[in-house]
Structure formats: C-alpha cells, structure tokens
Amino acid sequence: MSKCLQHYAPGIAAAGRIKNIKNRQTLLKTLCCEKGFIDAVSECCWNITNNSVQLTAKQKAIKRKYLNKLSNLGATKGVSAAAKRQYLQKGGFPPLFPLLLGPIVTALTTLLAKKIIK
C-alpha cells in the first residue's frame, strides 16, 4: 500500500460511513482540495478494476454497475486530475466509498499485522 493511501485511508473510511449525501459532499469538498486524496482514491479504483482486491458478491454487483466510472477514476492515462477532482467533489456515486471501504480496511489490517509481527 502506498504512503498516500495510508495517509488518506481514514478520510476515505469516514466518507464511506456517512450516509447523508449532503454531509458526504461537504467532507469530499474539503478533502478533494489535496492532490494526494485524489491519488489515493484513484489507486483504490485502479486496484478494484484490475481485480487486485477480493470483493464480496454484493461488492462485485456494485462494481459491475459502476465499472465505467470506476475505471475512469482509476485511469492513469487519459483522464485529467481536474476531471477526477470535479467528479469526486460532486459526491461521486453513492456506493463508491462503501465499496472502497472494505478493501482499504483489509489492506490496513494486513499492513498493521505485518508491522506487529516484525
């Protein structure tokens, strides 16, 4: 996991827990001002679209429904950072952050477990 993702994982997790769309949009508008947050979300989307992360059946159904938007957010070429920022500032699509929350928590726990064992 990249340092950027480690730094912004709590913010992404907080956005995933907020059910009210207006409150989520407010949080995202404050977080999206930083380039690192966009890079962290982009990295998560890239990992999900390339099947680098295990997903449940429910998460796979959400992924199929929003695959085009996920691939645009996770694209390394062809989509500008300004377009990603604008899309995220609008609040994204509602199931985006709960979909990202599971893989992030899993990755963080494995990372912490490795640090504790060493």
Contact map, one row per residue, 1 for C-alpha under 8 A:
1110110000000000000000000000000000000000000000000000000000000000000000000000000000000000000000000000000000100010000000
1111110000000000000000000000000000000000000000000000000000000000000000000000000000000000000000000000000000000000000000
1111111000000000000000000000000000000000000000000000000000000000000000000000000000000000000000000000000000000000000000
0111111100000000000000000000000000011011000000000000000000000000000000000000000000000000000000000000000000000000000000
1111111110000000000000000000000000001011101000000000000000000000000000000000000000000000000000000000000000000000000000
1111111110000000000000000000000000000000000000000000000000000000000000000000000000000000000000000000000000010000000000
0011111111000000000000000000000000000000000000000000000000000000000000000000000000000000000000000000000000000000000000
0001111111110000000000000000000000011001000000000000000000000000000000000000000000000000000000000000000000000000000000
0000111111111000000000000000000000000001000000000000000000000000000000000000000000000000000000000000000100000000000000
0000001111111100000000000000000000000000000000000000000000000000000000000000000000000000000000000000000000000000000000
0000000111111110000000000000001000000000000000000000000000000000000000000000000000000000000000000000000000000000000000
0000000111111111000000000000000000000000100000000000000000000000000000000000000000000000000000001001100000000000000000
0000000011111111100000000000000000000000000000000000000000000000000000000000000000000000000000001100100100000000000000
0000000001111111110000000000000000000000000000000000000000000000000000000000000000000000000000000000000000000000000000
0000000000111111110000010011000000000000000000000000000000000000000000000000000000000000000000001000000000000000000000
0000000000011111111000000000000000000000000000000000000000000000000000000000000000000000000000011101100000000000000000
0000000000001111111000000000000000000000000000000000000000000000000000000000000000000000000000000100000000000000000000
0000000000000111111110110000000000000000000000000000000000000000000000000000000000000000000000000000000000000000000000
0000000000000001111110110000000000000000000000000000000000000000000000000000000000000000000000000000000000000000000000
0000000000000000011111110000000000000000000000000000000000000000000000000000000000000000000000000000000000000000000000
0000000000000000011111111000000000000000000000000000000000000000000000000000000000000000001001000000000000000000000000
0000000000000000000111111100000000000000000000000000000000000000000000000000000000000000000000000000000000000000000000
0000000000000000011111111110000000000000000000000000000000000000000000000000000000000000000000000000000000000000000000
0000000000000010011111111111000000000000000000000000000000000000000000000000000000000000001000000000000000000000000000
0000000000000000000011111111100000000000000000000000000000000000000000000000000000000000111000000000000000000000000000
0000000000000000000001111111110000000000000000000000000000000000000000000000000000000000000000000000000000000000000000
0000000000000010000000111111111000000000000000000000000000000000000000000000000000000000000000000000000000000000000000
0000000000000010000000011111111100000000000000000000000000000000000000000000000000000001101000000000000000000000000000
0000000000000000000000001111111110000000000000000000000000000000000000000000000000000001110000000000000000000000000000
0000000000000000000000000111111110000000000000000000000000000000000000000000000000000000000000000000000000000000000000
0000000000100000000000000011111111001000000000000000000000000000000000000000000000000000000000000000000000000000000000
0000000000000000000000000001111111101100000000000000000000000000000000000000000000001001100000000000000000000000000000
0000000000000000000000000000111111100000000000000000000000000000000000000000000000001000000000000000000000000000000000
0000000000000000000000000000001111111100000000000000000000000000000000000000000000000000000000000000000000000000000000
0000000000000000000000000000000111111110000000000000000000000000000000000000000000000000000000000000000000000000000000
0001000100000000000000000000000001111111000000000000000000000000000000000000000000000000000000000000000000000000000000
0001100100000000000000000000001101111111100000000000000000000000000000000000000000000000000000000000000000000000000000
0000000000000000000000000000000101111111110000000000000000000000000000000000000010011000000000000000000000000000000000
0001100000000000000000000000000000111111111000000000000000000000000000000000000000000000000000000000000000000000000000
0001100110000000000000000000000000011111111100000000000000000000000000000000000000000000000000000000000000000000000000
0000100000010000000000000000000000001111111110000000000000000000000000001100000000000000000000000000000000000000000000
0000000000000000000000000000000000000111111111000000000000000000000000001110000000000000000000000000000000000000000000
0000100000000000000000000000000000000011111111100000000000000000000000000100000000000000000000000000000000000000000000
0000000000000000000000000000000000000001111111110000000000000000000000000100000000000000000000000001000100000000000000
0000000000000000000000000000000000000000111111111000000000000000000001101100000000000000000000000001000000000000000000
0000000000000000000000000000000000000000011111111100000000000000000001101110000000000000000000000000000000000000000000
0000000000000000000000000000000000000000001111111111100000000000000000000100000000000000000000000000000000000000000000
0000000000000000000000000000000000000000000111111111100000000000000000000000000000000000000000000000000000000000000000
0000000000000000000000000000000000000000000011111111000000000010001001100100000000000000000000000000000000000000000000
0000000000000000000000000000000000000000000001111111000000000000000000000000000000000000000000000000000000000000000000
0000000000000000000000000000000000000000000000111111110000000000000000000000000000000000000000000000000000000000000000
0000000000000000000000000000000000000000000000111111110000000000000000000000000000000000000000000000000000000000000000
0000000000000000000000000000000000000000000000110011111000000000000000000000000000000000000000000000001000000000000000
0000000000000000000000000000000000000000000000000011111100000000000000000000000000000000000000000000001000000000000000
0000000000000000000000000000000000000000000000000000111111110000000000000000000000000000000000000000001000000000000000
0000000000000000000000000000000000000000000000000000011111110000000000000000000000000000000000000000000000000000000000
0000000000000000000000000000000000000000000000000000001111111000000000000000000000000000000000000000000000000000000000
0000000000000000000000000000000000000000000000000000001111111100000000000000000000000000000000000000000000000000000000
0000000000000000000000000000000000000000000000000000001111111110000000000000000000000000000000000010000000000000000000
0000000000000000000000000000000000000000000000000000001111111111000000000000000000000000000000000000000000000000000000
0000000000000000000000000000000000000000000000000000000011111111100000000000000000000000000000000000000000000000000000
0000000000000000000000000000000000000000000000000000000001111111110000000000000000000000000000100010000000000000000000
0000000000000000000000000000000000000000000000001000000000111111111001000000000000000000000000000000000000000000000000
0000000000000000000000000000000000000000000000000000000000011111111000000000000000000000000000000000000000000000000000
0000000000000000000000000000000000000000000000000000000000001111111000000000000000000000000000000000000000000000000000
0000000000000000000000000000000000000000000000000000000000000111111111000000000000000000000000000000000000000000000000
0000000000000000000000000000000000000000000000001000000000000011111111100000000000000000000000000000000000000000000000
0000000000000000000000000000000000000000000000000000000000000000011111110000000000000000000000000000000000000000000000
0000000000000000000000000000000000000000000000000000000000000000011111111000000000000000000000000000000000000000000000
0000000000000000000000000000000000000000000011001000000000000010011111111100000000000000000000000000000000000000000000
0000000000000000000000000000000000000000000011001000000000000000001111111110000000000000000000000000000000000000000000
0000000000000000000000000000000000000000000000000000000000000000000111111110001000010000000000000000000000000000000000
0000000000000000000000000000000000000000110011000000000000000000000011111110001000010000000000000000000000000000000000
0000000000000000000000000000000000000000111111101000000000000000000001111111000000000000000000000000000000000000000000
0000000000000000000000000000000000000000010001000000000000000000000000111111111000000000000000000000000000000000000000
0000000000000000000000000000000000000000000000000000000000000000000000000111111000000000000000000000000000000000000000
0000000000000000000000000000000000000000000000000000000000000000000000000011111100000000000000000000000000000000000000
0000000000000000000000000000000000000000000000000000000000000000000000000011111100000000000000000000000000000000000000
0000000000000000000000000000000000000000000000000000000000000000000000011011111110110000000000000000000000000000000000
0000000000000000000000000000000000000000000000000000000000000000000000000000111111110000000000000000000000000000000000
0000000000000000000000000000000000000100000000000000000000000000000000000000001111111000000000000000000000000000000000
0000000000000000000000000000000000000000000000000000000000000000000000000000000111111100000000000000000000000000000000
0000000000000000000000000000000000000000000000000000000000000000000000000000001111111110000000000000000000000000000000
0000000000000000000000000000000000000100000000000000000000000000000000011000001111111111000000000000000000000000000000
0000000000000000000000000000000110000100000000000000000000000000000000000000000011111111100000000000000000000000000000
0000000000000000000000000000000000000000000000000000000000000000000000000000000001111111110000000000000000000000000000
0000000000000000000000000000000000000000000000000000000000000000000000000000000000111111111100000000000000000000000000
0000000000000000000000000001100100000000000000000000000000000000000000000000000000011111111100000000000000000000000000
0000000000000000000000001001100100000000000000000000000000000000000000000000000000001111111100000000000000000000000000
0000000000000000000000001000100000000000000000000000000000000000000000000000000000000111111100000000000000000000000000
0000000000000000000010011001000000000000000000000000000000000000000000000000000000000011111111000000000000000000000000
0000000000000000000000000000000000000000000000000000000000000000000000000000000000000011111111010000000000000000000000
0000000000000000000000000000000000000000000000000000000000000000000000000000000000000000001111110000000000000000000000
0000000000000000000010000000000000000000000000000000000000000000000000000000000000000000001111111000000000000000000000
0000000000000000000000000000000000000000000000000000000000000100000000000000000000000000000011111110000000000000000000
0000000000000001000000000000000000000000000000000000000000000000000000000000000000000000000111111111000000000000000000
0000000000011011000000000000000000000000000000000000000000000000000000000000000000000000000001111111100000000000000000
0000000000001001100000000000000000000000000000000000000000000000000000000000000000000000000000111111110000000000000000
0000000000000000000000000000000000000000000000000000000000100100000000000000000000000000000000111111111000000000000000
0000000000010001000000000000000000000000000110000000000000000000000000000000000000000000000000011111111100000000000000
0000000000011001000000000000000000000000000000000000000000000000000000000000000000000000000000001111111110000000000000
0000000000000000000000000000000000000000000000000000000000000000000000000000000000000000000000000111111111000000000000
0000000000000000000000000000000000000000000000000000111000000000000000000000000000000000000000000011111111100000000000
0000000010001000000000000000000000000000000100000000000000000000000000000000000000000000000000000001111111110000000000
0000000000000000000000000000000000000000000000000000000000000000000000000000000000000000000000000000111111111000000000
0000000000000000000000000000000000000000000000000000000000000000000000000000000000000000000000000000011111111100000000
1000000000000000000000000000000000000000000000000000000000000000000000000000000000000000000000000000001111111110000000
0000010000000000000000000000000000000000000000000000000000000000000000000000000000000000000000000000000111111111000000
0000000000000000000000000000000000000000000000000000000000000000000000000000000000000000000000000000000011111111100000
0000000000000000000000000000000000000000000000000000000000000000000000000000000000000000000000000000000001111111110000
1000000000000000000000000000000000000000000000000000000000000000000000000000000000000000000000000000000000111111111000
0000000000000000000000000000000000000000000000000000000000000000000000000000000000000000000000000000000000011111111100
0000000000000000000000000000000000000000000000000000000000000000000000000000000000000000000000000000000000001111111110
0000000000000000000000000000000000000000000000000000000000000000000000000000000000000000000000000000000000000111111111
0000000000000000000000000000000000000000000000000000000000000000000000000000000000000000000000000000000000000011111111
0000000000000000000000000000000000000000000000000000000000000000000000000000000000000000000000000000000000000001111111
0000000000000000000000000000000000000000000000000000000000000000000000000000000000000000000000000000000000000000111111
0000000000000000000000000000000000000000000000000000000000000000000000000000000000000000000000000000000000000000011111
